[in-house]
C-alpha cells in the first residue's frame, strides 16, 4: 500500500459545475486556512498526491483517482452540509471505499454548526452509505463542527495506523468544546 500520510477531504459536489454552488466552497475554506501563513493549520492533503481530475472526467477515471488518493490517506474528513445528498453523488462511493476497503478513520465535519454534542441529531445530513456504516458500527468516526480548531485537532489525533475513534458516533466532550469557545 502507498505511503499513507495524507488527509482525504470528501464533500458533495451537489451535481454543480460551478464549485461556488456546491460544498466545494467548504473545502476551499480549508485550503485557505492552509495557505494563510498566519494560521497554524498544516496537514498533508491527499488531493495533492495524485493527478488532478475534473468533474467532467469519465466516471471510471474519477473512481480510479479516488482509490489512488484513498490508498495514500491516513484519515478522511467528510464535510456535510444541509444540502448533502443521501445518494447519487461520488461522496457515497468515497465513504464506502474509505470504510470498507481502506479502513480510514472518519472525521465528520458539519457546516453551520458551532458545536456537536449529539451526532444522531445530525443524521439527516448523513448519506445513506454513512448511515449504514454507522448503524452496523464499521465506521470509526468522530463528529465535529466545521471549525478550524476541531478539524485540525481531529487530523492530528486520528490516523489509520494510530489512534482511531472508538466507535461510529464519537464527539469531543462538552468541556473540550467549551475550552475552544464553541459553547
N, C-alpha and C positions, 0 to 999 in steps of 0.2 A: 504494500500500500504506500502511497505517496507520503511525503513528509507532512504530517498533519499539524500544521501550526496556524492555520487561518480561521477566521471567523466568517461564516457564511450568513449573509443577510437575505431574508426572504420576505416578500410582500406581494400583494395582489396588484397586478397591473390594471385591473378593472376593465380590461378589454380596450384600453385607450391607446391611441397612437401618440397623443400628447402627454408626456410624463407629468406635466403640472396638473393634469386632471386625474392622476392615479396616485396610489400610495407610494410611488417612486419618490414623491416630494419628501417623505419622511426619511427615506434612505439618503436623499440629497442633504438633509439636515445633518445626518451622521457624518457624511463626507465633509461638510463644512466645519463640524467640530474638530475633525482630524486635521483639516487644513489650517485651522486657526492656531497659530504658534503660541498665543497667549493662554490657550487651554491645554490642560494635560489630559488628552484623550487620544491614546495611541493603541493600535492593535494591528495585526496582520489581516488584511482584507482578502478573503478567498477569491473575490471577484477580480483582484489584480493578478491572480496566479494562473489564469487560463485565458486563452484568446477570447476577445470580446465577440459577442454575437448580438444581433439586433432582433427585436420582436418580430421583424418581418422574415427572419430566417425560417427555414423549414422546421417543423416540429421535432423531427428526429435530431437535427443539428442542435437545436436548443436543449433537448434532453441529454444528448451526449455531453455538451458543455456543462450542464448542471451536474451530471455524475462526476465529471473530472474535478469540478470545484468542490463538491461534497467530499470526494475522496481525499482532498487536501485540507479538509476542515477539521477543526478541533471542537467546534460547537456551532449551533445555528441560532441566530436571532430572528424571530418571526415577528414582524410588525403587523399588528392587527388594528384596523380602524373600524368604525361603524359600517363602512361600505364593503368590507371584505366579504367576498362571496363564499357560500357554503361549498359549492362545486364549480367546475368549469374553468378553473384557472391553473396555470402551471404551479402555483403555490401548493396546491394539493399534491402534485407529483413530487415537489421538493420535500414536503413534510413526510410523505410516505417513504421516500428513499432515505432521508436523514435518519428516521427512526428504525425502519425495517432492515435496511442494508448497511448503513454506516454507524448506527448506534450512537448518534450525536446527542449530547445533552441539549435541551431546548431552552432558550431564553425567550419567553413570550412577552412582548412589549406592547402595551395598549396605548394607542394615541388618545389624546384628550383626557387623560386620567392623571390626577395629582398623586394618587396612591392606589395600591391594590392590596386589599385585605381578604378578599374572597374571590378566587378565580371562577368558581361556579357562577357567581353573579354576572360574570362577563362571558359566559358560554355562548351567548347569542352571536358573538363575533367569531367563534371557532369554526373553521372549515370542517366539513364532515370527517375528513381523514384524521384531523387532530382530535375531534370529539371521540372517535373510535379508539384512538391510541391512548387517550386519557382514561376512557372508560375501561379498557382492558389492561391498563397500567403498564403498557410497553413504553410509553413516553416517560422520560425523566425530564421534568420541566420546572422551571421557576417562572412565576408570573410577576411582572413588574410594570410600573408605569413607563411610558416612553419619555424618559427623562435621563439626562446625561449621566448623573452620578450613579443611578441604578443600573443603567446599561453597562457602564464601564466596570462597576463592581462585579456584576454577573460575568462579564467577559473574563475578568481577572480570576474569578473564583472557580469557574466550571470548564472542564475540558474532557474530551473523550478518554484521555489517559490519566486523568487526575480526579479531583473531587467532582461528583455529579449530584444533581438534585436527588433526594432520596425517594422521590415519588413523582406522580404526574401533576400535582397541584401545590407545589411548594411556593412560599412567599417569603419576603423579608419581613421580619416581625414589625409590629406596630412601633416598638421602641426604635428600631433602626430607621424606619421611615420618618419618625418624628425627628430623630437626630439629623437627618438630611433636610429637614424643613418641609417635608411633603405633607404632613398632617398638622 
